[in-house]
């Protein structure tokens, strides 16, 4: 883990140098196609199970027709009978590597190689290969979210993910990177009101949290969120996923340059908060952030307390501090229900504002510490000046909440200075 972290830091430096060159900018589209071709080649060579690959199970051969889902379950159409199996855990399937397909992918990757200097190609190959190996290793290690097949249907496999606001999902790692908000204005950025994959099967859970966004798919949605025990599986159907993609696009904001985008986002969050607190829908697993130092909005007392702070008894007047309850609702639940930012594929190191890192990771891996102490960003900032070290999940979350609270206070002060007293 230690050497991998050092390799990643060195890779970022090489990638930064490469992307700043005129050669990269001229061949940007070719590089994307080349990187995708290399990734497809490595995916064919990987033992990971996906829809469409051939597998063996208990001396029977077949094709994976479904999965793996959130429980790592698949379905297989077997050659000998032509029948589709019930749910089989992916760990019990062995992928059959198609040698002919691998050779075709190798030729495609060679053909897609951009017309760049040998030195630039070598640097690009080095970066792409390390990224591919990292992704495959993380996917094999079951790190949630890596290599999720649904991202291809949405096109989100070509974007960097980030939450708009705090991120309390520690299953994704112990380092929190705060990116400059100017990335929201990049033309390749778009923002969905929840995790975009929640708009797709087999659970369609986003429609449970936003029932107004797709009545037809709401009927298909599983009765619970992924992660709940004992919920029935919902059949995964491509035609319904197509509807989910359309619903996701219609619900999203195409970059923050859209006029009035903060108000659009705020009204969406406010509606979700009211809809839950006034019992217009049931509370589900993703409404709780309790496992990661948040609040459990599945508890009736929590919803009742928030409800009392939103409107007066006649429900005709918004109370003065109602916005604070909406902020609390947004920040304290599972982060899959926060606005999800789909950022450009390449993000420069200079876009980093702050980094919050676990003291255990920082102290245990001395190479990481040494890199932090000596690394200087392209704009002259020292990496060590951007680091915040926390000793627990609770401390990490308190620091994140404090960071965004300060952003809000600063915005309110600027608004007050520009417009006089706020209502």
C-alpha positions as CSV (number, residue, x, y, z in Angstrom):
1,X,0.0,0.0,0.0
2,X,2.9,2.3,0.9
3,X,4.8,1.8,-2.4
4,X,1.5,2.0,-4.4
5,X,0.8,5.4,-2.8
6,X,4.2,6.7,-3.7
7,X,3.8,5.4,-7.3
8,X,0.5,7.2,-7.6
9,X,2.1,10.5,-6.4
10,X,4.8,10.1,-9.0
11,X,2.3,9.2,-11.6
12,X,0.3,12.4,-10.9
13,X,3.5,14.5,-11.4
14,X,4.2,12.8,-14.8
15,X,0.6,13.2,-15.8
16,X,0.7,16.8,-14.9
17,X,3.8,17.3,-17.0
18,X,2.2,15.5,-19.9
19,X,-1.1,17.3,-19.9
20,X,0.7,20.7,-19.8
21,X,2.5,19.9,-23.0
22,X,1.2,21.2,-26.3
23,X,1.4,17.7,-27.7
24,X,-1.2,16.4,-25.2
25,X,-3.6,19.3,-26.0
26,X,-3.3,18.6,-29.8
27,X,-3.9,14.9,-29.4
28,X,-6.4,15.0,-26.6
29,X,-9.2,13.1,-28.3
30,X,-6.8,10.4,-29.7
31,X,-5.4,10.0,-26.1
32,X,-8.9,9.3,-24.7
33,X,-9.6,6.7,-27.4
34,X,-6.2,5.1,-26.9
35,X,-6.7,5.0,-23.1
36,X,-10.1,3.4,-23.5
37,X,-8.7,0.8,-25.9
38,X,-6.0,-0.1,-23.4
39,X,-8.6,-0.4,-20.6
40,X,-10.8,-2.6,-22.8
41,X,-7.8,-4.9,-23.5
42,X,-6.9,-5.2,-19.8
43,X,-10.6,-5.9,-19.0
44,X,-10.6,-8.8,-21.4
45,X,-7.4,-10.1,-19.8
46,X,-8.8,-9.7,-16.3
47,X,-10.5,-12.6,-14.5
48,X,-13.3,-10.2,-13.3
49,X,-16.9,-11.4,-14.2
50,X,-19.2,-9.0,-16.1
51,X,-22.3,-9.3,-18.3
52,X,-21.5,-10.9,-21.6
53,X,-18.4,-12.8,-20.6
54,X,-18.2,-16.6,-20.8
55,X,-17.8,-18.5,-17.6
56,X,-17.7,-22.0,-16.1
57,X,-19.6,-23.1,-13.1
58,X,-19.5,-26.7,-11.7
59,X,-18.2,-28.0,-15.1
60,X,-20.9,-26.2,-17.1
61,X,-20.2,-23.3,-19.5
62,X,-22.4,-20.3,-20.2
63,X,-22.7,-16.6,-20.6
64,X,-23.3,-14.1,-17.8
65,X,-26.6,-12.4,-18.5
66,X,-26.9,-10.4,-15.3
67,X,-24.7,-8.9,-12.6
68,X,-22.7,-8.7,-10.6
69,X,-25.2,-6.7,-8.5
70,X,-24.7,-5.0,-5.2
71,X,-24.6,-8.5,-3.5
72,X,-22.1,-9.7,-6.1
73,X,-24.7,-12.1,-7.5
74,X,-24.9,-13.0,-11.2
75,X,-27.2,-15.0,-13.6
76,X,-25.8,-17.3,-16.3
77,X,-27.4,-18.7,-19.4
78,X,-25.9,-22.2,-19.7
79,X,-24.9,-23.7,-23.1
80,X,-26.1,-27.2,-22.4
81,X,-29.8,-26.4,-21.7
82,X,-30.1,-22.8,-22.8
83,X,-31.8,-22.0,-19.5
84,X,-30.9,-19.0,-17.3
85,X,-29.7,-19.9,-13.8
86,X,-30.9,-18.4,-10.5
87,X,-28.5,-16.1,-8.6
88,X,-24.9,-17.3,-8.4
89,X,-22.3,-15.5,-6.5
90,X,-19.6,-14.1,-8.8
91,X,-16.9,-15.8,-6.6
92,X,-18.2,-19.1,-7.7
93,X,-17.8,-18.4,-11.4
94,X,-14.6,-18.6,-13.4
95,X,-14.1,-16.4,-16.5
96,X,-13.1,-18.0,-19.8
97,X,-10.6,-15.7,-21.4
98,X,-11.3,-15.3,-25.2
99,X,-7.8,-15.3,-26.7
100,X,-9.1,-14.2,-30.1
101,X,-10.9,-11.2,-28.5
102,X,-7.7,-10.3,-26.7
103,X,-5.7,-10.3,-29.9
104,X,-8.3,-8.1,-31.6
105,X,-8.2,-5.7,-28.7
106,X,-4.4,-5.6,-28.9
107,X,-4.6,-4.7,-32.5
108,X,-7.2,-2.0,-31.8
109,X,-5.0,-0.5,-29.1
110,X,-2.0,-0.4,-31.4
111,X,-4.2,1.3,-34.1
112,X,-5.5,3.9,-31.6
113,X,-2.0,4.9,-30.5
114,X,-1.8,8.7,-31.0
115,X,0.8,10.4,-33.2
116,X,3.1,11.7,-30.5
117,X,6.8,11.5,-29.8
118,X,8.3,8.3,-28.4
119,X,8.9,10.0,-25.1
120,X,5.4,11.2,-24.7
121,X,4.0,7.8,-25.7
122,X,6.2,6.1,-23.1
123,X,5.0,8.5,-20.4
124,X,1.4,8.0,-21.5
125,X,1.7,4.2,-21.5
126,X,3.3,4.3,-18.1
127,X,0.4,6.3,-16.6
128,X,-2.4,4.4,-18.4
129,X,-0.9,1.0,-17.4
130,X,-0.6,2.0,-13.7
131,X,-4.1,3.3,-13.6
132,X,-5.5,0.2,-15.2
133,X,-3.7,-2.1,-12.8
134,X,-4.8,0.0,-9.8
135,X,-8.5,-0.1,-11.0
136,X,-8.3,-3.9,-11.6
137,X,-6.7,-4.5,-8.2
138,X,-9.2,-2.3,-6.4
139,X,-12.1,-4.0,-8.2
140,X,-10.7,-7.4,-7.3
141,X,-10.4,-6.3,-3.7
142,X,-14.1,-5.3,-3.8
143,X,-13.6,-1.6,-3.2
144,X,-17.1,-0.3,-3.7
145,X,-17.8,1.6,-6.9
146,X,-14.7,0.6,-8.9
147,X,-15.5,-1.0,-12.2
148,X,-19.3,-0.8,-11.7
149,X,-20.9,-1.9,-15.0
150,X,-23.8,0.6,-14.8
151,X,-21.5,3.5,-15.2
152,X,-21.0,2.7,-18.9
153,X,-24.7,3.0,-19.6
154,X,-24.7,6.5,-18.1
155,X,-21.3,7.5,-19.6
156,X,-20.1,8.2,-16.1
157,X,-17.2,5.8,-16.5
158,X,-15.5,8.7,-18.3
159,X,-15.8,11.1,-15.4
160,X,-14.2,11.7,-11.9
161,X,-16.8,11.4,-9.2
162,X,-17.2,13.8,-6.3
163,X,-20.0,14.7,-3.8
164,X,-21.2,18.3,-3.6
165,X,-20.5,18.8,0.1
166,X,-19.3,16.4,2.8
167,X,-18.5,12.8,2.0
168,X,-19.0,10.4,4.9
169,X,-18.7,7.1,2.9
170,X,-15.4,5.8,4.5
171,X,-15.7,2.5,2.5
172,X,-14.2,4.5,-0.4
173,X,-11.0,5.2,1.6
174,X,-9.4,7.3,4.3
175,X,-8.4,10.3,2.3
176,X,-10.8,13.2,1.5
177,X,-9.7,15.5,-1.3
178,X,-11.4,19.0,-1.5
179,X,-11.4,20.2,-5.1
180,X,-11.7,23.8,-6.3
181,X,-15.2,24.8,-7.0
182,X,-14.2,26.3,-10.4
183,X,-14.2,22.7,-11.7
184,X,-18.0,23.0,-11.6
185,X,-17.8,25.5,-14.4
186,X,-15.9,23.1,-16.7
187,X,-18.0,22.3,-19.8
188,X,-17.4,18.5,-19.2
189,X,-19.0,18.7,-15.8
190,X,-22.6,17.7,-15.0
191,X,-24.3,17.2,-11.7
192,X,-27.0,14.6,-10.7
193,X,-29.2,15.1,-7.7
194,X,-28.2,11.7,-6.2
195,X,-25.7,9.0,-7.3
196,X,-26.4,8.6,-11.0
197,X,-26.4,4.8,-10.9
198,X,-29.4,5.0,-8.5
199,X,-31.5,5.8,-11.5
200,X,-30.8,2.4,-13.0
201,X,-31.7,-1.2,-12.2
202,X,-31.9,-3.5,-10.5
203,X,-33.0,-1.3,-7.6
204,X,-33.9,2.1,-9.1
205,X,-33.5,3.4,-5.6
206,X,-33.2,7.1,-6.7
207,X,-36.9,7.1,-7.5
208,X,-37.8,6.2,-3.9
209,X,-35.9,9.3,-2.7
210,X,-37.3,11.5,-5.4
211,X,-40.7,10.0,-6.2
212,X,-41.6,13.0,-8.5
213,X,-38.9,12.2,-11.0
214,X,-40.3,9.0,-12.6
215,X,-43.6,7.5,-11.7
216,X,-43.2,4.5,-14.0
217,X,-39.9,3.5,-12.6
218,X,-41.0,4.1,-9.1
219,X,-43.3,1.1,-9.5
220,X,-40.2,-1.0,-10.4
221,X,-38.1,0.2,-7.6
222,X,-37.1,-2.2,-4.9
223,X,-38.8,-1.5,-1.6
224,X,-35.5,-0.8,0.1
225,X,-32.1,0.7,-0.7
226,X,-29.1,-1.5,-1.6
227,X,-27.5,-2.7,1.7
228,X,-30.8,-3.4,3.5
229,X,-31.1,-7.1,4.5
230,X,-33.9,-9.2,3.1
231,X,-35.2,-7.0,0.3
232,X,-36.5,-8.7,-2.9
233,X,-34.4,-8.4,-6.0
234,X,-35.8,-6.5,-8.9
235,X,-35.3,-7.9,-12.4
236,X,-32.7,-6.0,-14.4
237,X,-34.2,-5.0,-17.7
238,X,-32.3,-3.0,-20.4
239,X,-35.4,-1.1,-21.6
240,X,-36.1,0.2,-18.1
241,X,-32.4,1.2,-17.7
242,X,-32.8,3.3,-20.9
243,X,-35.7,5.1,-19.1
244,X,-33.6,5.5,-16.1
245,X,-30.8,7.2,-18.1
246,X,-33.3,9.6,-19.6
247,X,-34.7,10.4,-16.1
248,X,-31.2,11.0,-14.7
249,X,-30.3,13.4,-17.6
250,X,-33.6,15.3,-17.2
251,X,-32.9,15.6,-13.4
252,X,-29.3,16.8,-13.7
253,X,-27.6,20.2,-14.1
254,X,-25.1,20.6,-17.0
255,X,-22.3,22.3,-15.2
256,X,-22.6,25.2,-12.7
257,X,-22.6,27.8,-15.5
258,X,-26.4,27.1,-15.9
259,X,-28.1,30.3,-14.7
260,X,-29.6,30.0,-11.2
261,X,-28.0,26.5,-10.6
262,X,-27.5,27.1,-6.8
263,X,-31.2,27.8,-6.5
264,X,-32.1,24.8,-8.6
265,X,-30.0,22.6,-6.3
266,X,-31.2,24.2,-3.1
267,X,-34.9,23.8,-4.1
268,X,-34.2,20.1,-4.9
269,X,-32.6,19.5,-1.5
270,X,-35.3,21.4,0.3
271,X,-38.0,19.3,-1.5
272,X,-36.3,16.0,-0.5
273,X,-36.1,17.2,3.1
274,X,-39.7,18.2,3.3
275,X,-40.9,15.1,1.5
276,X,-39.3,12.8,4.0
277,X,-39.9,14.8,7.2
278,X,-43.6,15.3,6.4
279,X,-44.0,11.6,5.8
280,X,-44.7,11.7,2.1
281,X,-42.5,8.7,1.6
282,X,-40.9,6.0,3.7
283,X,-37.4,6.3,5.1
284,X,-34.8,3.9,3.6
285,X,-31.3,2.7,4.4
286,X,-29.6,5.6,2.5
287,X,-31.5,8.1,4.7
288,X,-29.2,7.1,7.5
289,X,-25.6,8.3,7.9
290,X,-25.4,6.9,11.5
291,X,-22.8,4.3,10.6
292,X,-20.4,7.0,9.6
293,X,-21.0,9.7,12.3
294,X,-24.1,11.1,10.7
295,X,-27.8,11.0,11.8
296,X,-30.4,8.3,11.3
297,X,-33.3,9.8,9.4
298,X,-35.0,6.5,9.5
299,X,-35.8,7.3,13.1
300,X,-39.2,8.9,13.6
301,X,-38.0,11.2,16.3
302,X,-35.3,12.7,14.0
303,X,-37.8,13.4,11.3
304,X,-40.3,14.8,13.8
305,X,-37.7,17.2,15.3
306,X,-36.7,18.5,11.8
307,X,-40.4,18.8,10.8
308,X,-41.0,21.1,13.8
309,X,-38.2,23.4,12.7
310,X,-39.3,23.8,9.1
311,X,-42.9,25.2,9.2
312,X,-45.2,26.7,11.8
313,X,-48.1,24.6,13.1
314,X,-50.5,25.9,10.4
315,X,-47.9,25.0,7.8
316,X,-48.2,28.5,6.3
317,X,-44.9,30.1,7.2
318,X,-41.3,29.0,6.9
319,X,-39.5,29.3,10.2
320,X,-36.4,31.5,10.3
321,X,-33.9,28.7,10.9
322,X,-35.6,26.2,8.5
323,X,-32.6,26.4,6.2
324,X,-30.3,25.0,9.0
325,X,-32.5,21.9,9.3
326,X,-32.3,21.4,5.5
327,X,-28.5,21.7,5.6
328,X,-28.4,19.2,8.5
329,X,-30.6,16.8,6.6
330,X,-28.3,17.1,3.5
331,X,-25.0,16.7,5.3
332,X,-25.8,13.9,7.8
333,X,-27.3,11.1,5.6
334,X,-25.6,8.6,3.4
335,X,-23.6,10.5,0.8
336,X,-25.0,8.5,-2.1
337,X,-28.1,10.8,-1.7
338,X,-26.1,14.0,-2.1
339,X,-25.6,15.8,-5.4
340,X,-23.0,13.8,-7.4
341,X,-20.6,15.8,-9.5
342,X,-19.3,14.1,-12.7
343,X,-16.1,16.0,-13.3
344,X,-13.7,16.0,-16.3
345,X,-11.6,12.8,-16.8
346,X,-8.4,14.7,-16.3
347,X,-8.2,17.0,-13.2
348,X,-5.0,18.9,-12.7
349,X,-3.2,18.7,-9.3
350,X,-3.6,22.5,-9.0
351,X,-7.4,22.0,-8.6
352,X,-6.8,20.6,-5.1
353,X,-7.7,23.0,-2.3
354,X,-7.3,20.8,0.8
355,X,-6.7,17.2,1.8
356,X,-8.0,15.5,4.9
357,X,-6.0,12.3,5.7
358,X,-6.1,9.7,8.4
359,X,-3.3,10.0,11.0
360,X,-3.0,6.2,10.9
361,X,-2.3,6.2,7.2
362,X,0.0,9.2,7.4
363,X,2.1,7.9,10.3
364,X,2.3,4.3,9.2
365,X,3.5,5.0,5.7
366,X,6.6,7.1,6.0
367,X,7.0,7.4,2.2
368,X,3.7,9.1,2.0
369,X,4.7,11.5,4.7
370,X,8.0,12.2,3.0
371,X,6.3,13.0,-0.3
372,X,3.9,15.3,1.4
373,X,6.7,17.2,3.2
374,X,8.6,17.8,0.0
375,X,6.0,18.0,-2.8
376,X,5.3,21.4,-4.4
377,X,2.2,21.9,-6.6
378,X,2.7,23.5,-10.1
379,X,1.3,26.8,-8.7
380,X,3.9,27.0,-6.0
381,X,1.8,25.8,-3.1
382,X,3.4,23.3,-0.7
383,X,1.3,20.1,-0.3
384,X,2.0,20.0,3.4
385,X,0.2,23.3,3.8
386,X,-3.0,21.8,2.4
387,X,-3.0,18.7,4.6
388,X,-5.3,18.3,7.6
389,X,-4.6,15.1,9.7
390,X,-7.5,13.6,11.7
391,X,-7.3,10.7,14.2
392,X,-10.9,9.4,13.8
393,X,-13.9,9.3,11.5
394,X,-15.7,11.6,13.9
395,X,-12.9,14.2,13.8
396,X,-12.7,13.9,10.0
397,X,-16.5,14.5,9.6
398,X,-16.4,17.4,12.1
399,X,-13.6,19.0,10.1
400,X,-15.5,18.5,6.8
401,X,-18.6,20.0,8.3
402,X,-16.6,23.0,9.7
403,X,-15.0,23.5,6.3
404,X,-18.3,23.8,4.5
405,X,-19.9,25.8,7.3
406,X,-17.1,28.4,6.9
407,X,-17.9,28.5,3.1
408,X,-21.5,29.2,3.8
409,X,-20.7,31.9,6.4
410,X,-18.3,33.6,3.9
411,X,-21.0,33.5,1.2
412,X,-23.6,35.0,3.6
413,X,-21.2,37.8,4.5
414,X,-20.6,38.6,0.9
415,X,-24.3,38.6,0.2
416,X,-25.0,40.9,3.1
417,X,-22.2,43.3,2.0
418,X,-23.6,43.4,-1.5
419,X,-27.3,43.6,-0.8
420,X,-27.6,45.0,2.7
421,X,-29.3,43.0,5.4
422,X,-30.6,39.5,4.5
423,X,-34.3,38.6,5.0
